[in-house]
Amino acid sequence: MALSLSSKEQYIQRAINVKHAFSATTKQTIYTAPTGDDFTFAIIKGFIACDHGNQQTNIDVSITDTSSNEFFIFKQHNISAHATEELQTNEGIILKQGEILKAQVNHANIHLVLSVIEYAKGD
């Protein structure tokens, strides 16, 4: 399903930084796009992963849609020890209402920082 940006004017509802420090190797919810009558979509404009440990780490990143389907963005992406990588590419990653960004690591030594712009419907 495509977003029709031409049918309604859009405006920025808010811009936020989402920060997550892994304390376990289980799959974690990193960000959930808001829902509601006024909300339309969110764009992840920046997505940085930092390995703050002394061991390389693999990371899986996926989007779960509102029907619980999982779509991988990265699968076993390797981040070197003490390295920082920008994971977001192009103009950003679009999440529709209620879609969830999740991640899992094989060592709990990763910090994630996402820059997110949330858009709402205009008048």
C-alpha positions in Angstrom: 0.0 0.0 0.0 1.5 3.3 -1.1 1.2 6.6 0.9 -0.7 9.2 -1.0 1.1 12.4 -0.1 -0.7 14.5 -2.7 -4.2 13.9 -1.3 -3.6 15.9 1.9 -1.0 18.4 2.9 1.5 17.0 5.4 3.2 18.7 8.2 5.8 17.8 10.8 4.2 16.7 14.0 7.5 16.3 15.9 11.1 15.4 15.5 12.7 13.0 18.0 15.9 11.1 18.7 15.3 7.5 19.7 18.1 5.9 21.8 18.4 2.3 22.6 21.2 0.4 24.6 21.0 -3.4 24.3 21.2 -5.2 27.6 20.3 -8.6 26.2 20.6 -10.5 22.9 16.8 -11.0 22.4 14.9 -9.1 19.7 14.0 -5.6 20.9 11.4 -3.1 19.8 13.3 0.1 19.0 10.6 2.4 17.7 6.9 2.1 16.9 5.3 4.6 14.5 2.4 6.4 16.3 -1.2 5.8 15.4 -4.2 8.1 15.5 -6.5 10.1 13.4 -4.0 12.9 12.7 -0.8 10.8 12.2 0.2 9.7 8.7 3.8 8.3 8.7 7.3 8.7 10.1 10.7 8.9 8.4 13.8 7.6 10.0 16.3 10.1 8.7 19.3 8.9 10.7 20.2 5.5 12.0 23.5 5.0 13.8 24.8 1.9 15.5 27.8 2.0 17.8 29.7 -1.1 19.1 31.0 0.1 22.4 32.5 -3.3 23.3 35.7 -5.1 22.5 34.0 -7.7 20.3 32.5 -7.5 16.8 28.7 -7.8 16.8 26.1 -8.9 14.2 22.8 -7.0 14.1 19.5 -7.9 12.5 17.1 -5.0 11.8 13.5 -5.5 10.7 10.2 -3.7 10.2 7.0 -5.5 11.4 3.9 -4.2 9.7 0.4 -4.0 11.2 -0.4 -7.6 10.0 2.6 -8.9 11.9 4.7 -9.6 8.8 8.4 -9.1 9.3 10.7 -7.5 6.7 14.4 -7.5 7.2 16.5 -4.4 6.4 19.7 -6.0 7.7 20.4 -9.6 8.5 23.6 -10.5 10.4 25.1 -7.1 9.5 28.6 -7.1 11.1 29.8 -4.1 13.2 33.4 -4.2 14.2 34.5 -3.8 17.8 34.6 -0.1 18.8 33.1 0.9 15.4 30.2 3.3 14.5 28.2 2.8 11.4 25.3 4.7 9.8 22.7 2.1 8.9 20.1 4.3 7.2 20.5 4.8 3.5 19.1 7.1 0.8 16.5 9.6 1.9 15.3 7.6 4.9 13.1 4.7 5.9 9.3 5.3 5.9 7.1 3.7 8.6 3.4 3.8 8.3 1.0 4.0 11.3 1.7 1.2 13.8 4.7 -0.3 12.0 7.5 -1.4 14.3 11.3 -1.2 13.9 13.0 -4.1 15.8 16.6 -5.2 16.2 18.5 -8.1 17.6 22.2 -8.4 18.3 24.5 -11.4 19.1 26.4 -9.4 21.8 24.8 -6.8 24.0 27.3 -4.1 23.3 25.5 -2.0 20.8 23.9 1.5 21.1 21.4 2.7 18.5 20.4 6.3 17.8 17.7 7.1 15.4 16.6 10.5 14.2 12.9 10.3 13.4 10.5 12.9 11.9 6.8 12.2 12.4 4.3 13.6 10.0 0.6 14.4 10.5 -2.2 15.3 8.2 -2.7 18.9 7.3 -5.9 20.8 6.9 
